[in-house]
Amino acid sequence: MKILGILNITTDSFSDGGKYLEPGAALFHAQAMAQVGADIIDIGAASSNPGAMAVTPEVEIARLASVIPVLKQKGLSLSVDSFSTDVQRWALAQGVDILNDIHGFADAGFYPELAEADVKLIVMHMVQERGVAVRTDVPSAEIFDRVTRFFDTRIATLEKAGIARDRLILDPGMGQFVGTDPANSLILLRRLPELKARYGLPVLVSVSRKGFLRKLAGRPAGEAGAASLAAELFADANGADYIRTHAPGALRDGLKVLKSLGQDR
């Protein structure tokens, strides 16, 4: 299982907005996450939570450009988290390893360029087709079928465009991305084995400090570490191939303990 350490170089991310906006702080944090267990640094320069403000592609690129060249020089594996085609195109030119799109690469006009590239693609499901997350009521009885319908269609479309299936990583979405009911995220976590069996592709889970966990634990984002770790360890035990987290060190430690107890998969 691979760990993605979250690096938000934003002003309004729900848990650490503004904390790593200054390039020096961002570079230090990225290297610190790599040292404690992050295999990949997932860099986002525009927030996607329901309260996020719009950020132009030019601003996203400027923020990313302040850290990506240095991190590449240091040999870190990098992912760029953006749903802007302009930003994704720029990231491809920088030679990043992964593109991470909350809308699962909805821009068909970009497919020829993606087909020619060799980066991995994190294809995420989200209940909205465009823009940042919007608080949406989705009945829990419908969420798994919505996820599989999305993946059935999007995977087929990407493959038809010449994008190799083995480059895809599936993210069913969590938290507000799959609706306001915490049960939706819990259902998807429990049913991870079904997603893996259905598609035969690696699956990524990103639950770190998400609202559904904060509701369950009754904790603010800054105190949601224990709840996040519990859900991440559950995801690993149920087949997650990648976990995206704010606390890669804590997750790596937890995995070491479980392995020592003979519970690794």
SULVENBEL-V512894 format. One record per residue. N is the residue number from 0. RES is the residue in one small letter. SS is DSSP state (H for helix, E for strand, C for the rest). Layout:
{{N RES SS} {N RES SS}}
This chain:
{{0 m C} {1 k E} {2 i E} {3 l E} {4 g E} {5 i E} {6 l E} {7 n E} {8 i C} {9 t C} {10 t C} {11 d C} {12 s C} {13 f C} {14 s C} {15 d C} {16 g C} {17 g C} {18 k C} {19 y C} {20 l C} {21 e C} {22 p H} {23 g H} {24 a H} {25 a H} {26 l H} {27 f H} {28 h H} {29 a H} {30 q H} {31 a H} {32 m H} {33 a H} {34 q H} {35 v H} {36 g C} {37 a C} {38 d C} {39 i E} {40 i E} {41 d E} {42 i E} {43 g E} {44 a C} {45 a C} {46 s C} {47 s C} {48 n C} {49 p C} {50 g C} {51 a C} {52 m C} {53 a C} {54 v C} {55 t C} {56 p H} {57 e H} {58 v H} {59 e H} {60 i H} {61 a H} {62 r H} {63 l H} {64 a H} {65 s C} {66 v C} {67 i H} {68 p H} {69 v H} {70 l H} {71 k H} {72 q H} {73 k C} {74 g C} {75 l C} {76 s C} {77 l E} {78 s E} {79 v E} {80 d E} {81 s C} {82 f C} {83 s C} {84 t H} {85 d H} {86 v H} {87 q H} {88 r H} {89 w H} {90 a H} {91 l H} {92 a H} {93 q H} {94 g C} {95 v C} {96 d C} {97 i E} {98 l E} {99 n E} {100 d E} {101 i C} {102 h C} {103 g C} {104 f C} {105 a C} {106 d C} {107 a H} {108 g H} {109 f H} {110 y H} {111 p H} {112 e H} {113 l H} {114 a H} {115 e H} {116 a C} {117 d C} {118 v C} {119 k E} {120 l E} {121 i E} {122 v E} {123 m E} {124 h C} {125 m C} {126 v C} {127 q C} {128 e C} {129 r C} {130 g C} {131 v C} {132 a C} {133 v C} {134 r C} {135 t C} {136 d C} {137 v C} {138 p C} {139 s C} {140 a C} {141 e C} {142 i H} {143 f H} {144 d H} {145 r H} {146 v H} {147 t H} {148 r H} {149 f H} {150 f H} {151 d H} {152 t H} {153 r H} {154 i H} {155 a H} {156 t H} {157 l H} {158 e H} {159 k H} {160 a C} {161 g C} {162 i C} {163 a C} {164 r H} {165 d H} {166 r H} {167 l E} {168 i E} {169 l E} {170 d E} {171 p C} {172 g C} {173 m C} {174 g H} {175 q H} {176 f H} {177 v H} {178 g C} {179 t C} {180 d C} {181 p H} {182 a H} {183 n H} {184 s H} {185 l H} {186 i H} {187 l H} {188 l H} {189 r H} {190 r C} {191 l H} {192 p H} {193 e H} {194 l H} {195 k H} {196 a H} {197 r H} {198 y H} {199 g C} {200 l C} {201 p E} {202 v E} {203 l E} {204 v E} {205 s C} {206 v C} {207 s C} {208 r C} {209 k C} {210 g H} {211 f H} {212 l H} {213 r H} {214 k H} {215 l H} {216 a H} {217 g C} {218 r C} {219 p C} {220 a H} {221 g H} {222 e H} {223 a C} {224 g H} {225 a H} {226 a H} {227 s H} {228 l H} {229 a H} {230 a H} {231 e H} {232 l H} {233 f H} {234 a H} {235 d H} {236 a H} {237 n C} {238 g C} {239 a C} {240 d C} {241 y E} {242 i E} {243 r E} {244 t E} {245 h C} {246 a C} {247 p H} {248 g H} {249 a H} {250 l H} {251 r H} {252 d H} {253 g H} {254 l H} {255 k H} {256 v H} {257 l H} {258 k H} {259 s H} {260 l C} {261 g C} {262 q C} {263 d C} {264 r C}}
